[in-house]
Amino acid sequence: MHPKVYEAAKSGDFDSLITIISGNGEDHFHQTTPKQNNILHLAAQYKQVNFIKHLLQCPSGPSLLWQGNYKGDTPFHIAAKVGSCGAVRMFTDLSKSLHWVVENRQGDACKELFRKQNLQKDTALHYAIRGGHDLMVELLIGEDPQLCDITNAVDESPLYLAVDRGLSRTIELILGTLSLSSSHKGPKGLTALHAGISLSLTSWEKIMEKRPEAIKEKDDLGWTPLHYVAYLGKVEAVRLLLQHDTSVAYELDKAGESALHLAAFHGCINVIDELVRSCPDACDIINTKGQSALHAAIIGGQNKVVEYILGMPNLENLINEQDNDGNTALHLAALHKEYGIISILAEDKRVDRLTKNKDHFTALDICSAHQEASISAKMARQMLKGSYGIPSFQVWFTEHGKKRLDEQFVQGQPSVSINTGSNIANRDNFGLSKRGIMDMQLLVAGLIATVTFTAAFTVPGGYNNDGPDRGMAILGERASFKAFVFCNTWAFFFSIMAIFLHCEGTMFRQRQEPIQTVGCFIQVATIGMMLSYVFGIYSVLHRPTGSTRETSVFSLARKLLFTLLLVYDYPDHGAHSSVLRRSPRRYIQRLMVGLPMQVAFFITGTIHWSLRKLKIWARSTFPYLGHRKFSFLLS
């Protein structure tokens, strides 16, 4: 396009355009830009109404109104897009009055102009709605209400566009002129009611009243508007939909999920409550996999929804309901490693922990197969303790036990007993974890040896610097100091023995027994180090109060040992011990590991009791003796 022609159309200078055309010929009148816009496109874009009026009065002017650019947009599209109501009125009036459109059919020519679509099937009304031009929308609908029926290439109706953009005024204008045949379609099977879930309830209800059939219409996912509002937790919208039509609560999407399933999966308790209240039998809805709302809540990891369902008497039938694979809620929680939900379910007496799925596995069988070492996993397995299924042994024996027995018979070795329950996984993983365990034991034993060796030469209270006892320990005559030396030596000796056994077992034996023996020695060394610390602290405390001296040493040591005994992991007598019993030899080995702590506990308890009795006797027998000799007894 000639630069001066472009500037004349842009500025609305019609006289300059006439001058240019007169001097250069009619060809300049039909020139276009690189986007194929003619001078009427430019005038409409820049809202030059007078220029348009004079241009259309020219002999060649009206033909420009029907020309499309590279997108197929006519000047009428452009005028609606920029919201130029004056230009649209000009085009409308001229299309009605001029005879160049269709002879004696001016009314049809006007409708043809209004309904003309571009390459994307958009009309001028689509452009006006996207631009948010309410006056333009009102003008177009007033001239041709049937524009509301036309959808574009992606199935967007004018009503859907207005709802999708939240244009309340435009929505009211369209709903006011909407006929029964008018479209409310949107892309991908959506409707205006789907898109309106973000609107106010008042606007949304108006759409619902005008288009009640949209309540049960589904998109490409099979979701109704109820599916969307249930998933998003919009309880007021759910209530409004159910007031118009309760049957929509039973609609399933293409994946077989109802609105109740989606609400449970997303943790929307208020929506679940509203659905169950409005449709009491909605709790019986199952998806194509035979799963209930409780199953959906567990898959979504919604602990609070599980607690809610367990607390509702009318939902009690869901607790032990099995899906198509025979999985109850407890099975699914185990499959998805939802250990918090497992704890919630296991605490409820109504939950059947022994139910087996179609593979004949209980929830505990599934939990044990995960072999997780987290605290939550251990707690879940502990709460499910005693609910193993026989098939878990069959699977383990088929995959592992038979192979091991065959290998032992080939090597001429005696067969070993088959551990069951939670030890199955431990036996399988022992070879892989043995190196890590031995390295850890060596590290701990080395630390104990280092600490106790250092403590032997940095004794509590220090050394005498002069006198006949120069170089001797200052507190050497005290009984507590001697106890410190004994316990420290005890800890050092057993830690060195643990290191020696570790090296010997690594080089020659390569068996499990050295690990258990070394672990036992490390426990004994740890107890000795703990007691040496207690006696060392006691040695440097000078003249403590009677109550402090009475409880600070042996009582403290005894309590510490008692705590260790409580937390020590004794051999587990699970439900399987009656099916495949443990090896007596292995049981004795495990029991012997805890023996040092039990002996130490007994010794410290005996000493503590003896000292208390000695104090009572001393106070009753020597009430007037001085405190220098017997202060350790009388105080």
Number of C-alpha atoms within 10 A of each C-alpha: 16 12 7 13 22 19 15 20 25 20 15 21 16 19 12 16 21 17 12 18 15 11 9 11 11 13 8 18 22 15 15 19 14 9 10 17 24 24 29 31 28 24 26 29 23 18 23 21 21 16 23 26 16 12 22 20 12 10 8 12 17 20 14 19 18 16 17 21 19 12 12 19 25 26 28 28 28 24 29 28 24 18 24 22 19 18 26 25 17 16 23 19 12 19 23 16 13 16 13 13 21 13 9 12 11 18 14 14 20 22 17 13 21 23 18 18 22 19 14 13 18 23 27 27 26 27 22 26 23 15 15 20 21 18 16 27 26 18 16 23 19 13 14 15 17 19 24 25 17 21 25 18 13 13 19 25 27 33 30 26 22 25 26 21 17 18 18 14 17 25 22 16 18 20 17 11 15 21 14 9 9 21 23 25 24 24 16 13 15 24 27 26 31 27 20 22 20 17 17 12 14 9 18 20 19 15 22 19 12 14 18 16 10 20 22 18 18 22 18 12 12 19 23 26 27 28 26 19 23 29 20 16 20 18 20 15 22 24 18 16 22 19 10 14 13 14 13 19 24 17 21 22 19 14 12 15 24 27 30 34 28 24 29 30 21 20 24 22 21 18 26 27 18 18 24 18 12 16 15 13 13 19 21 15 20 21 20 15 12 16 25 26 30 30 29 26 27 27 19 19 22 21 17 16 25 24 15 14 22 21 11 10 8 13 18 15 12 19 21 18 17 22 20 13 12 18 27 28 30 31 27 22 25 27 18 14 21 22 23 17 24 28 20 18 24 18 12 13 8 12 18 17 23 16 19 21 17 12 11 14 21 27 29 27 24 20 25 21 15 13 15 13 8 10 10 16 22 16 15 24 24 13 18 22 15 16 22 25 20 14 15 22 21 12 11 16 17 11 11 14 19 12 11 15 18 12 12 14 11 9 9 9 10 9 12 12 14 18 19 23 24 21 13 20 17 15 14 13 12 13 13 11 11 15 14 12 14 20 12 12 20 21 13 18 28 17 13 23 25 14 14 25 16 11 20 14 11 12 17 21 16 15 17 14 12 9 7 8 11 11 12 13 18 17 18 17 9 11 12 20 24 17 17 28 20 16 24 29 21 20 30 26 19 23 30 19 18 28 21 15 18 22 15 13 18 15 9 8 12 14 12 12 13 19 21 16 18 25 21 22 24 26 22 23 29 22 24 26 24 19 28 26 19 20 26 24 17 18 21 14 10 7 11 13 9 14 9 11 17 19 14 16 20 23 17 16 23 22 14 16 22 18 11 16 16 10 8 12 10 13 13 13 12 15 15 20 13 9 11 14 13 19 13 10 9 13 13 11 16 17 12 15 21 18 15 16 21 15 12 19 21 15 14 20 18 13 14 19 13 11 14 13 11 13 17 12 14 14 15 11 10 11 10 8 13 10 11 7 9 14 12 14 18 19 16
